Every structure is written in structure tokens, then in C-alpha cells.
Amino acid sequence: MKKKKRQQQTQKKQEQDAPLSLKDALDSNLLDKLKAKQKELEKEEIQQKEAEEERKREERKQREKNKSFEELLKESPMDWKDFK
């Protein structure tokens, strides 16, 4: 019986002596708000990445559209020697 009490007392002391984490120090309501803000920021970041990819695709498309005949000919894999 004494051992149980001692163990319980040592556990309580360890819990009290353990450093407080940020989660313990913050109010649960505030913690929920922070998590919601984090999710919102992650969504915004994903949207920005998608918008950047779309912009790059459009830019590439415009560049392809405005190429000169010479540039298209240089990029072509065909070789006139094959058709001689």
C-alpha cells in the first residue's frame, strides 16, 4: 500500500516538474483558432502554387504561339537527309 502511494506521489511530482509545453500553456480555444489559421494558410499556399503553374503554362503556350519559322525548324526532330 505504501509503495502505491509513493508511486502516485512520485508520478504527481514528475507531472508537476515536467516543463509546460506550448499546448498546455495555451487556451484550447486559442489553440483551435491557430490550427484553423494554419489550415487556411496551407490552402492559400496551394492556391498560389496552382496559379503560378497556370501562369507558367500560359506563358509557355504564348511563347510557342509566337515562334518564328526558323525557331520551329531548329526544334524539329526531322532531318532532310532522311527524306533524300
mmCIF file as gemmi writes it, N, C-alpha and C atoms, coordinates in Angstrom:
data_model
loop_
_atom_site.group_PDB
_atom_site.id
_atom_site.type_symbol
_atom_site.label_atom_id
_atom_site.label_alt_id
_atom_site.label_comp_id
_atom_site.label_asym_id
_atom_site.label_entity_id
_atom_site.label_seq_id
_atom_site.pdbx_PDB_ins_code
_atom_site.Cartn_x
_atom_site.Cartn_y
_atom_site.Cartn_z
_atom_site.occupancy
_atom_site.B_iso_or_equiv
_atom_site.pdbx_formal_charge
_atom_site.auth_seq_id
_atom_site.auth_asym_id
_atom_site.pdbx_PDB_model_num
ATOM 1 N N . MET Axp A 1 ? 0.811 -1.179 0 1 0 ? 1 A 1
ATOM 2 C CA . MET Axp A 1 ? 0 0 0 1 0 ? 1 A 1
ATOM 3 C C . MET Axp A 1 ? 0.865 1.257 0 1 0 ? 1 A 1
ATOM 4 N N . LYS Axp A 2 ? 1.941 1.21 0.789 1 0 ? 2 A 1
ATOM 5 C CA . LYS Axp A 2 ? 2.843 2.348 0.864 1 0 ? 2 A 1
ATOM 6 C C . LYS Axp A 2 ? 3.532 2.57 -0.478 1 0 ? 2 A 1
ATOM 7 N N . LYS Axp A 3 ? 3.851 1.461 -1.159 1 0 ? 3 A 1
ATOM 8 C CA . LYS Axp A 3 ? 4.519 1.581 -2.452 1 0 ? 3 A 1
ATOM 9 C C . LYS Axp A 3 ? 3.614 2.284 -3.466 1 0 ? 3 A 1
ATOM 10 N N . LYS Axp A 4 ? 2.327 1.955 -3.434 1 0 ? 4 A 1
ATOM 11 C CA . LYS Axp A 4 ? 1.389 2.586 -4.36 1 0 ? 4 A 1
ATOM 12 C C . LYS Axp A 4 ? 1.319 4.087 -4.109 1 0 ? 4 A 1
ATOM 13 N N . LYS Axp A 5 ? 1.239 4.46 -2.84 1 0 ? 5 A 1
ATOM 14 C CA . LYS Axp A 5 ? 1.163 5.879 -2.502 1 0 ? 5 A 1
ATOM 15 C C . LYS Axp A 5 ? 2.434 6.601 -2.934 1 0 ? 5 A 1
ATOM 16 N N . ARG Axp A 6 ? 3.553 5.962 -2.693 1 0 ? 6 A 1
ATOM 17 C CA . ARG Axp A 6 ? 4.833 6.571 -3.097 1 0 ? 6 A 1
ATOM 18 C C . ARG Axp A 6 ? 4.9 6.733 -4.615 1 0 ? 6 A 1
ATOM 19 N N . GLN Axp A 7 ? 4.458 5.693 -5.327 1 0 ? 7 A 1
ATOM 20 C CA . GLN Axp A 7 ? 4.48 5.757 -6.783 1 0 ? 7 A 1
ATOM 21 C C . GLN Axp A 7 ? 3.56 6.872 -7.284 1 0 ? 7 A 1
ATOM 22 N N . GLN Axp A 8 ? 2.382 6.982 -6.684 1 0 ? 8 A 1
ATOM 23 C CA . GLN Axp A 8 ? 1.45 8.025 -7.076 1 0 ? 8 A 1
ATOM 24 C C . GLN Axp A 8 ? 2.026 9.409 -6.784 1 0 ? 8 A 1
ATOM 25 N N . GLN Axp A 9 ? 2.671 9.532 -5.626 1 0 ? 9 A 1
ATOM 26 C CA . GLN Axp A 9 ? 3.265 10.811 -5.259 1 0 ? 9 A 1
ATOM 27 C C . GLN Axp A 9 ? 4.4 11.171 -6.206 1 0 ? 9 A 1
ATOM 28 N N . THR Axp A 10 ? 5.235 10.192 -6.556 1 0 ? 10 A 1
ATOM 29 C CA . THR Axp A 10 ? 6.345 10.476 -7.474 1 0 ? 10 A 1
ATOM 30 C C . THR Axp A 10 ? 5.812 10.821 -8.865 1 0 ? 10 A 1
ATOM 31 N N . GLN Axp A 11 ? 4.736 10.169 -9.288 1 0 ? 11 A 1
ATOM 32 C CA . GLN Axp A 11 ? 4.147 10.49 -10.589 1 0 ? 11 A 1
ATOM 33 C C . GLN Axp A 11 ? 3.6 11.917 -10.591 1 0 ? 11 A 1
ATOM 34 N N . LYS Axp A 12 ? 2.943 12.314 -9.507 1 0 ? 12 A 1
ATOM 35 C CA . LYS Axp A 12 ? 2.405 13.67 -9.411 1 0 ? 12 A 1
ATOM 36 C C . LYS Axp A 12 ? 3.533 14.694 -9.439 1 0 ? 12 A 1
ATOM 37 N N . LYS Axp A 13 ? 4.619 14.398 -8.74 1 0 ? 13 A 1
ATOM 38 C CA . LYS Axp A 13 ? 5.756 15.306 -8.718 1 0 ? 13 A 1
ATOM 39 C C . LYS Axp A 13 ? 6.369 15.432 -10.11 1 0 ? 13 A 1
ATOM 40 N N . GLN Axp A 14 ? 6.487 14.298 -10.794 1 0 ? 14 A 1
ATOM 41 C CA . GLN Axp A 14 ? 7.064 14.327 -12.135 1 0 ? 14 A 1
ATOM 42 C C . GLN Axp A 14 ? 6.181 15.142 -13.079 1 0 ? 14 A 1
ATOM 43 N N . GLU Axp A 15 ? 4.863 14.985 -12.938 1 0 ? 15 A 1
ATOM 44 C CA . GLU Axp A 15 ? 3.95 15.749 -13.786 1 0 ? 15 A 1
ATOM 45 C C . GLU Axp A 15 ? 4.066 17.241 -13.491 1 0 ? 15 A 1
ATOM 46 N N . GLN Axp A 16 ? 4.229 17.577 -12.225 1 0 ? 16 A 1
ATOM 47 C CA . GLN Axp A 16 ? 4.353 18.978 -11.852 1 0 ? 16 A 1
ATOM 48 C C . GLN Axp A 16 ? 5.705 19.539 -12.268 1 0 ? 16 A 1
ATOM 49 N N . ASP Axp A 17 ? 6.738 18.74 -12.188 1 0 ? 17 A 1
ATOM 50 C CA . ASP Axp A 17 ? 8.082 19.195 -12.529 1 0 ? 17 A 1
ATOM 51 C C . ASP Axp A 17 ? 8.324 19.251 -14.035 1 0 ? 17 A 1
ATOM 52 N N . ALA Axp A 18 ? 7.536 18.515 -14.79 1 0 ? 18 A 1
ATOM 53 C CA . ALA Axp A 18 ? 7.728 18.478 -16.242 1 0 ? 18 A 1
ATOM 54 C C . ALA Axp A 18 ? 7.499 19.871 -16.818 1 0 ? 18 A 1
ATOM 55 N N . PRO Axp A 19 ? 8.328 20.291 -17.768 1 0 ? 19 A 1
ATOM 56 C CA . PRO Axp A 19 ? 8.159 21.623 -18.351 1 0 ? 19 A 1
ATOM 57 C C . PRO Axp A 19 ? 6.841 21.701 -19.121 1 0 ? 19 A 1
ATOM 58 N N . LEU Axp A 20 ? 6.217 22.843 -19.041 1 0 ? 20 A 1
ATOM 59 C CA . LEU Axp A 20 ? 4.961 23.043 -19.75 1 0 ? 20 A 1
ATOM 60 C C . LEU Axp A 20 ? 5.243 23.191 -21.237 1 0 ? 20 A 1
ATOM 61 N N . SER Axp A 21 ? 4.421 22.537 -22.005 1 0 ? 21 A 1
ATOM 62 C CA . SER Axp A 21 ? 4.55 22.704 -23.449 1 0 ? 21 A 1
ATOM 63 C C . SER Axp A 21 ? 3.665 23.871 -23.864 1 0 ? 21 A 1
ATOM 64 N N . LEU Axp A 22 ? 3.84 24.298 -25.073 1 0 ? 22 A 1
ATOM 65 C CA . LEU Axp A 22 ? 3.048 25.415 -25.581 1 0 ? 22 A 1
ATOM 66 C C . LEU Axp A 22 ? 1.571 25.04 -25.607 1 0 ? 22 A 1
ATOM 67 N N . LYS Axp A 23 ? 1.308 23.793 -25.944 1 0 ? 23 A 1
ATOM 68 C CA . LYS Axp A 23 ? -0.07 23.307 -25.99 1 0 ? 23 A 1
ATOM 69 C C . LYS Axp A 23 ? -0.726 23.41 -24.615 1 0 ? 23 A 1
ATOM 70 N N . ASP Axp A 24 ? 0.027 23.08 -23.572 1 0 ? 24 A 1
ATOM 71 C CA . ASP Axp A 24 ? -0.507 23.146 -22.213 1 0 ? 24 A 1
ATOM 72 C C . ASP Axp A 24 ? -0.741 24.594 -21.788 1 0 ? 24 A 1
ATOM 73 N N . ALA Axp A 25 ? 0.122 25.483 -22.207 1 0 ? 25 A 1
ATOM 74 C CA . ALA Axp A 25 ? 0.052 26.865 -21.774 1 0 ? 25 A 1
ATOM 75 C C . ALA Axp A 25 ? -1.067 27.638 -22.475 1 0 ? 25 A 1
ATOM 76 N N . LEU Axp A 26 ? -1.41 27.252 -23.695 1 0 ? 26 A 1
ATOM 77 C CA . LEU Axp A 26 ? -2.422 27.975 -24.456 1 0 ? 26 A 1
ATOM 78 C C . LEU Axp A 26 ? -3.828 27.501 -24.104 1 0 ? 26 A 1
ATOM 79 N N . ASP Axp A 27 ? -4.749 28.399 -24.217 1 0 ? 27 A 1
ATOM 80 C CA . ASP Axp A 27 ? -6.156 28.076 -24.033 1 0 ? 27 A 1
ATOM 81 C C . ASP Axp A 27 ? -6.594 27.199 -25.211 1 0 ? 27 A 1
ATOM 82 N N . SER Axp A 28 ? -7.482 26.255 -24.963 1 0 ? 28 A 1
ATOM 83 C CA . SER Axp A 28 ? -7.916 25.346 -26.027 1 0 ? 28 A 1
ATOM 84 C C . SER Axp A 28 ? -8.601 26.109 -27.156 1 0 ? 28 A 1
ATOM 85 N N . ASN Axp A 29 ? -9.326 27.155 -26.83 1 0 ? 29 A 1
ATOM 86 C CA . ASN Axp A 29 ? -9.986 27.967 -27.848 1 0 ? 29 A 1
ATOM 87 C C . ASN Axp A 29 ? -8.959 28.641 -28.755 1 0 ? 29 A 1
ATOM 88 N N . LEU Axp A 30 ? -7.926 29.175 -28.151 1 0 ? 30 A 1
ATOM 89 C CA . LEU Axp A 30 ? -6.861 29.824 -28.908 1 0 ? 30 A 1
ATOM 90 C C . LEU Axp A 30 ? -6.12 28.804 -29.767 1 0 ? 30 A 1
ATOM 91 N N . LEU Axp A 31 ? -5.917 27.633 -29.236 1 0 ? 31 A 1
ATOM 92 C CA . LEU Axp A 31 ? -5.244 26.566 -29.98 1 0 ? 31 A 1
ATOM 93 C C . LEU Axp A 31 ? -6.06 26.171 -31.206 1 0 ? 31 A 1
ATOM 94 N N . ASP Axp A 32 ? -7.384 26.079 -31.049 1 0 ? 32 A 1
ATOM 95 C CA . ASP Axp A 32 ? -8.251 25.758 -32.18 1 0 ? 32 A 1
ATOM 96 C C . ASP Axp A 32 ? -8.186 26.845 -33.246 1 0 ? 32 A 1
ATOM 97 N N . LYS Axp A 33 ? -8.149 28.102 -32.818 1 0 ? 33 A 1
ATOM 98 C CA . LYS Axp A 33 ? -8.045 29.208 -33.771 1 0 ? 33 A 1
ATOM 99 C C . LYS Axp A 33 ? -6.731 29.143 -34.541 1 0 ? 33 A 1
ATOM 100 N N . LEU Axp A 34 ? -5.66 28.825 -33.85 1 0 ? 34 A 1
ATOM 101 C CA . LEU Axp A 34 ? -4.353 28.729 -34.506 1 0 ? 34 A 1
ATOM 102 C C . LEU Axp A 34 ? -4.328 27.591 -35.522 1 0 ? 34 A 1
ATOM 103 N N . LYS Axp A 35 ? -4.924 26.468 -35.17 1 0 ? 35 A 1
ATOM 104 C CA . LYS Axp A 35 ? -4.974 25.336 -36.108 1 0 ? 35 A 1
ATOM 105 C C . LYS Axp A 35 ? -5.801 25.688 -37.336 1 0 ? 35 A 1
ATOM 106 N N . ALA Axp A 36 ? -6.92 26.393 -37.13 1 0 ? 36 A 1
ATOM 107 C CA . ALA Axp A 36 ? -7.758 26.808 -38.258 1 0 ? 36 A 1
ATOM 108 C C . ALA Axp A 36 ? -6.984 27.771 -39.162 1 0 ? 36 A 1
ATOM 109 N N . LYS Axp A 37 ? -6.243 28.69 -38.558 1 0 ? 37 A 1
ATOM 110 C CA . LYS Axp A 37 ? -5.439 29.639 -39.333 1 0 ? 37 A 1
ATOM 111 C C . LYS Axp A 37 ? -4.358 28.908 -40.134 1 0 ? 37 A 1
ATOM 112 N N . GLN Axp A 38 ? -3.766 27.891 -39.519 1 0 ? 38 A 1
ATOM 113 C CA . GLN Axp A 38 ? -2.739 27.111 -40.209 1 0 ? 38 A 1
ATOM 114 C C . GLN Axp A 38 ? -3.325 26.417 -41.435 1 0 ? 38 A 1
ATOM 115 N N . LYS Axp A 39 ? -4.504 25.829 -41.294 1 0 ? 39 A 1
ATOM 116 C CA . LYS Axp A 39 ? -5.147 25.169 -42.425 1 0 ? 39 A 1
ATOM 117 C C . LYS Axp A 39 ? -5.477 26.176 -43.523 1 0 ? 39 A 1
ATOM 118 N N . GLU Axp A 40 ? -5.943 27.349 -43.119 1 0 ? 40 A 1
ATOM 119 C CA . GLU Axp A 40 ? -6.27 28.398 -44.076 1 0 ? 40 A 1
ATOM 120 C C . GLU Axp A 40 ? -5.024 28.834 -44.85 1 0 ? 40 A 1
ATOM 121 N N . LEU Axp A 41 ? -3.916 28.995 -44.157 1 0 ? 41 A 1
ATOM 122 C CA . LEU Axp A 41 ? -2.67 29.392 -44.814 1 0 ? 41 A 1
ATOM 123 C C . LEU Axp A 41 ? -2.171 28.313 -45.761 1 0 ? 41 A 1
ATOM 124 N N . GLU Axp A 42 ? -2.339 27.052 -45.388 1 0 ? 42 A 1
ATOM 125 C CA . GLU Axp A 42 ? -1.929 25.958 -46.264 1 0 ? 42 A 1
ATOM 126 C C . GLU Axp A 42 ? -2.763 25.965 -47.541 1 0 ? 42 A 1
ATOM 127 N N . LYS Axp A 43 ? -4.072 26.216 -47.411 1 0 ? 43 A 1
ATOM 128 C CA . LYS Axp A 43 ? -4.938 26.283 -48.593 1 0 ? 43 A 1
ATOM 129 C C . LYS Axp A 43 ? -4.517 27.432 -49.505 1 0 ? 43 A 1
ATOM 130 N N . GLU Axp A 44 ? -4.213 28.58 -48.91 1 0 ? 44 A 1
ATOM 131 C CA . GLU Axp A 44 ? -3.78 29.727 -49.705 1 0 ? 44 A 1
ATOM 132 C C . GLU Axp A 44 ? -2.479 29.43 -50.447 1 0 ? 44 A 1
ATOM 133 N N . GLU Axp A 45 ? -1.575 28.739 -49.784 1 0 ? 45 A 1
ATOM 134 C CA . GLU Axp A 45 ? -0.298 28.388 -50.408 1 0 ? 45 A 1
ATOM 135 C C . GLU Axp A 45 ? -0.525 27.464 -51.602 1 0 ? 45 A 1
ATOM 136 N N . ILE Axp A 46 ? -1.42 26.502 -51.446 1 0 ? 46 A 1
ATOM 137 C CA . ILE Axp A 46 ? -1.734 25.58 -52.542 1 0 ? 46 A 1
ATOM 138 C C . ILE Axp A 46 ? -2.343 26.343 -53.707 1 0 ? 46 A 1
ATOM 139 N N . GLN Axp A 47 ? -3.244 27.282 -53.415 1 0 ? 47 A 1
ATOM 140 C CA . GLN Axp A 47 ? -3.862 28.079 -54.474 1 0 ? 47 A 1
ATOM 141 C C . GLN Axp A 47 ? -2.826 28.93 -55.198 1 0 ? 47 A 1
ATOM 142 N N . GLN Axp A 48 ? -1.888 29.491 -54.461 1 0 ? 48 A 1
ATOM 143 C CA . GLN Axp A 48 ? -0.84 30.295 -55.087 1 0 ? 48 A 1
ATOM 144 C C . GLN Axp A 48 ? 0.023 29.44 -56.01 1 0 ? 48 A 1
ATOM 145 N N . LYS Axp A 49 ? 0.355 28.229 -55.574 1 0 ? 49 A 1
ATOM 146 C CA . LYS Axp A 49 ? 1.159 27.339 -56.41 1 0 ? 49 A 1
ATOM 147 C C . LYS Axp A 49 ? 0.414 26.982 -57.686 1 0 ? 49 A 1
ATOM 148 N N . GLU Axp A 50 ? -0.882 26.693 -57.566 1 0 ? 50 A 1
ATOM 149 C CA . GLU Axp A 50 ? -1.679 26.363 -58.751 1 0 ? 50 A 1
ATOM 150 C C . GLU Axp A 50 ? -1.756 27.546 -59.706 1 0 ? 50 A 1
ATOM 151 N N . ALA Axp A 51 ? -1.923 28.743 -59.16 1 0 ? 51 A 1
ATOM 152 C CA . ALA Axp A 51 ? -1.986 29.939 -60.003 1 0 ? 51 A 1
ATOM 153 C C . ALA Axp A 51 ? -0.655 30.161 -60.714 1 0 ? 51 A 1
ATOM 154 N N . GLU Axp A 52 ? 0.444 29.93 -60.022 1 0 ? 52 A 1
ATOM 155 C CA . GLU Axp A 52 ? 1.772 30.086 -60.622 1 0 ? 52 A 1
ATOM 156 C C . GLU Axp A 52 ? 1.981 29.07 -61.75 1 0 ? 52 A 1
ATOM 157 N N . GLU Axp A 53 ? 1.555 27.835 -61.536 1 0 ? 53 A 1
ATOM 158 C CA . GLU Axp A 53 ? 1.677 26.808 -62.575 1 0 ? 53 A 1
ATOM 159 C C . GLU Axp A 53 ? 0.844 27.177 -63.795 1 0 ? 53 A 1
ATOM 160 N N . GLU Axp A 54 ? -0.363 27.673 -63.555 1 0 ? 54 A 1
ATOM 161 C CA . GLU Axp A 54 ? -1.232 28.083 -64.662 1 0 ? 54 A 1
ATOM 162 C C . GLU Axp A 54 ? -0.601 29.233 -65.438 1 0 ? 54 A 1
ATOM 163 N N . ARG Axp A 55 ? -0.017 30.188 -64.735 1 0 ? 55 A 1
ATOM 164 C CA . ARG Axp A 55 ? 0.639 31.32 -65.393 1 0 ? 55 A 1
ATOM 165 C C . ARG Axp A 55 ? 1.801 30.846 -66.254 1 0 ? 55 A 1
ATOM 166 N N . LYS Axp A 56 ? 2.579 29.899 -65.729 1 0 ? 56 A 1
ATOM 167 C CA . LYS Axp A 56 ? 3.71 29.365 -66.487 1 0 ? 56 A 1
ATOM 168 C C . LYS Axp A 56 ? 3.23 28.618 -67.733 1 0 ? 56 A 1
ATOM 169 N N . ARG Axp A 57 ? 2.148 27.856 -67.601 1 0 ? 57 A 1
ATOM 170 C CA . ARG Axp A 57 ? 1.598 27.139 -68.744 1 0 ? 57 A 1
ATOM 171 C C . ARG Axp A 57 ? 1.161 28.12 -69.837 1 0 ? 57 A 1
ATOM 172 N N . GLU Axp A 58 ? 0.461 29.168 -69.437 1 0 ? 58 A 1
ATOM 173 C CA . GLU Axp A 58 ? 0.007 30.175 -70.394 1 0 ? 58 A 1
ATOM 174 C C . GLU Axp A 58 ? 1.192 30.878 -71.059 1 0 ? 58 A 1
ATOM 175 N N . GLU Axp A 59 ? 2.21 31.164 -70.265 1 0 ? 59 A 1
ATOM 176 C CA . GLU Axp A 59 ? 3.401 31.821 -70.803 1 0 ? 59 A 1
ATOM 177 C C . GLU Axp A 59 ? 4.078 30.921 -71.838 1 0 ? 59 A 1
ATOM 178 N N . ARG Axp A 60 ? 4.199 29.634 -71.537 1 0 ? 60 A 1
ATOM 179 C CA . ARG Axp A 60 ? 4.795 28.677 -72.465 1 0 ? 60 A 1
ATOM 180 C C . ARG Axp A 60 ? 3.976 28.584 -73.747 1 0 ? 60 A 1
ATOM 181 N N . LYS Axp A 61 ? 2.66 28.565 -73.57 1 0 ? 61 A 1
ATOM 182 C CA . LYS Axp A 61 ? 1.765 28.482 -74.718 1 0 ? 61 A 1
ATOM 183 C C . LYS Axp A 61 ? 1.925 29.699 -75.621 1 0 ? 61 A 1
ATOM 184 N N . GLN Axp A 62 ? 2.022 30.875 -75.031 1 0 ? 62 A 1
ATOM 185 C CA . GLN Axp A 62 ? 2.206 32.101 -75.807 1 0 ? 62 A 1
ATOM 186 C C . GLN Axp A 62 ? 3.558 32.104 -76.522 1 0 ? 62 A 1
ATOM 187 N N . ARG Axp A 63 ? 4.582 31.613 -75.842 1 0 ? 63 A 1
ATOM 188 C CA . ARG Axp A 63 ? 5.914 31.553 -76.449 1 0 ? 63 A 1
ATOM 189 C C . ARG Axp A 63 ? 5.899 30.624 -77.665 1 0 ? 63 A 1
ATOM 190 N N . GLU Axp A 64 ? 5.227 29.47 -77.525 1 0 ? 64 A 1
ATOM 191 C CA . GLU Axp A 64 ? 5.129 28.526 -78.643 1 0 ? 64 A 1
ATOM 192 C C . GLU Axp A 64 ? 4.354 29.162 -79.805 1 0 ? 64 A 1
ATOM 193 N N . LYS Axp A 65 ? 3.329 29.887 -79.465 1 0 ? 65 A 1
ATOM 194 C CA . LYS Axp A 65 ? 2.484 30.501 -80.48 1 0 ? 65 A 1
ATOM 195 C C . LYS Axp A 65 ? 3.234 31.565 -81.278 1 0 ? 65 A 1
ATOM 196 N N . ASN Axp A 66 ? 4.162 32.247 -80.645 1 0 ? 66 A 1
ATOM 197 C CA . ASN Axp A 66 ? 4.857 33.365 -81.284 1 0 ? 66 A 1
ATOM 198 C C . ASN Axp A 66 ? 6.219 32.987 -81.875 1 0 ? 66 A 1
ATOM 199 N N . LYS Axp A 67 ? 6.511 31.71 -81.971 1 0 ? 67 A 1
ATOM 200 C CA . LYS Axp A 67 ? 7.81 31.308 -82.525 1 0 ? 67 A 1
ATOM 201 C C . LYS Axp A 67 ? 7.863 31.559 -84.023 1 0 ? 67 A 1
ATOM 202 N N . SER Axp A 68 ? 9.051 31.886 -84.49 1 0 ? 68 A 1
ATOM 203 C CA . SER Axp A 68 ? 9.249 32.101 -85.923 1 0 ? 68 A 1
ATOM 204 C C . SER Axp A 68 ? 9.466 30.756 -86.614 1 0 ? 68 A 1
ATOM 205 N N . PHE Axp A 69 ? 9.401 30.8 -87.941 1 0 ? 69 A 1
ATOM 206 C CA . PHE Axp A 69 ? 9.601 29.577 -88.719 1 0 ? 69 A 1
ATOM 207 C C . PHE Axp A 69 ? 10.99 28.999 -88.465 1 0 ? 69 A 1
ATOM 208 N N . GLU Axp A 70 ? 11.966 29.873 -88.351 1 0 ? 70 A 1
ATOM 209 C CA . GLU Axp A 70 ? 13.346 29.427 -88.113 1 0 ? 70 A 1
ATOM 210 C C . GLU Axp A 70 ? 13.454 28.664 -86.791 1 0 ? 70 A 1
ATOM 211 N N . GLU Axp A 71 ? 12.839 29.18 -85.75 1 0 ? 71 A 1
ATOM 212 C CA . GLU Axp A 71 ? 12.891 28.511 -84.444 1 0 ? 71 A 1
ATOM 213 C C . GLU Axp A 71 ? 12.183 27.148 -84.488 1 0 ? 71 A 1
ATOM 214 N N . LEU Axp A 72 ? 11.056 27.111 -85.175 1 0 ? 72 A 1
ATOM 215 C CA . LEU Axp A 72 ? 10.334 25.845 -85.299 1 0 ? 72 A 1
ATOM 216 C C . LEU Axp A 72 ? 11.148 24.82 -86.084 1 0 ? 72 A 1
ATOM 217 N N . LEU Axp A 73 ? 11.815 25.286 -87.106 1 0 ? 73 A 1
ATOM 218 C CA . LEU Axp A 73 ? 12.632 24.402 -87.928 1 0 ? 73 A 1
ATOM 219 C C . LEU Axp A 73 ? 13.807 23.844 -87.134 1 0 ? 73 A 1
ATOM 220 N N . LYS Axp A 74 ? 14.433 24.696 -86.317 1 0 ? 74 A 1
ATOM 221 C CA . LYS Axp A 74 ? 15.569 24.241 -85.5 1 0 ? 74 A 1
ATOM 222 C C . LYS Axp A 74 ? 15.136 23.206 -84.457 1 0 ? 74 A 1
ATOM 223 N N . GLU Axp A 75 ? 13.946 23.369 -83.943 1 0 ? 75 A 1
ATOM 224 C CA . GLU Axp A 75 ? 13.463 22.453 -82.909 1 0 ? 75 A 1
ATOM 225 C C . GLU Axp A 75 ? 12.897 21.153 -83.474 1 0 ? 75 A 1
ATOM 226 N N . SER Axp A 76 ? 12.641 21.135 -84.735 1 0 ? 76 A 1
ATOM 227 C CA . SER Axp A 76 ? 12.04 19.965 -85.365 1 0 ? 76 A 1
ATOM 228 C C . SER Axp A 76 ? 13.015 18.782 -85.356 1 0 ? 76 A 1
ATOM 229 N N . PRO Axp A 77 ? 12.547 17.605 -85.001 1 0 ? 77 A 1
ATOM 230 C CA . PRO Axp A 77 ? 13.432 16.429 -84.981 1 0 ? 77 A 1
ATOM 231 C C . PRO Axp A 77 ? 13.686 15.847 -86.377 1 0 ? 77 A 1
ATOM 232 N N . MET Axp A 78 ? 12.92 16.297 -87.366 1 0 ? 78 A 1
ATOM 233 C CA . MET Axp A 78 ? 13.082 15.758 -88.719 1 0 ? 78 A 1
ATOM 234 C C . MET Axp A 78 ? 14.376 16.259 -89.346 1 0 ? 78 A 1
ATOM 235 N N . ASP Axp A 79 ? 14.972 15.384 -90.151 1 0 ? 79 A 1
ATOM 236 C CA . ASP Axp A 79 ? 16.209 15.731 -90.843 1 0 ? 79 A 1
ATOM 237 C C . ASP Axp A 79 ? 15.983 15.539 -92.336 1 0 ? 79 A 1
ATOM 238 N N . TRP Axp A 80 ? 16.34 16.511 -93.126 1 0 ? 80 A 1
ATOM 239 C CA . TRP Axp A 80 ? 16.095 16.438 -94.563 1 0 ? 80 A 1
ATOM 240 C C . TRP Axp A 80 ? 16.862 15.289 -95.206 1 0 ? 80 A 1
ATOM 241 N N . LYS Axp A 81 ? 17.958 14.869 -94.573 1 0 ? 81 A 1
ATOM 242 C CA . LYS Axp A 81 ? 18.756 13.774 -95.135 1 0 ? 81 A 1
ATOM 243 C C . LYS Axp A 81 ? 17.993 12.451 -95.13 1 0 ? 81 A 1
ATOM 244 N N . ASP Axp A 82 ? 17.064 12.315 -94.209 1 0 ? 82 A 1
ATOM 245 C CA . ASP Axp A 82 ? 16.27 11.082 -94.148 1 0 ? 82 A 1
ATOM 246 C C . ASP Axp A 82 ? 15.303 10.965 -95.315 1 0 ? 82 A 1
ATOM 247 N N . PHE Axp A 83 ? 14.943 12.079 -95.916 1 0 ? 83 A 1
ATOM 248 C CA . PHE Axp A 83 ? 13.959 12.064 -96.971 1 0 ? 83 A 1
ATOM 249 C C . PHE Axp A 83 ? 14.577 12.214 -98.36 1 0 ? 83 A 1
ATOM 250 N N . LYS Axp A 84 ? 15.878 12.105 -98.497 1 0 ? 84 A 1
ATOM 251 C CA . LYS Axp A 84 ? 16.575 12.231 -99.761 1 0 ? 84 A 1
ATOM 252 C C . LYS Axp A 84 ? 16.362 11.05 -100.639 1 0 ? 84 A 1
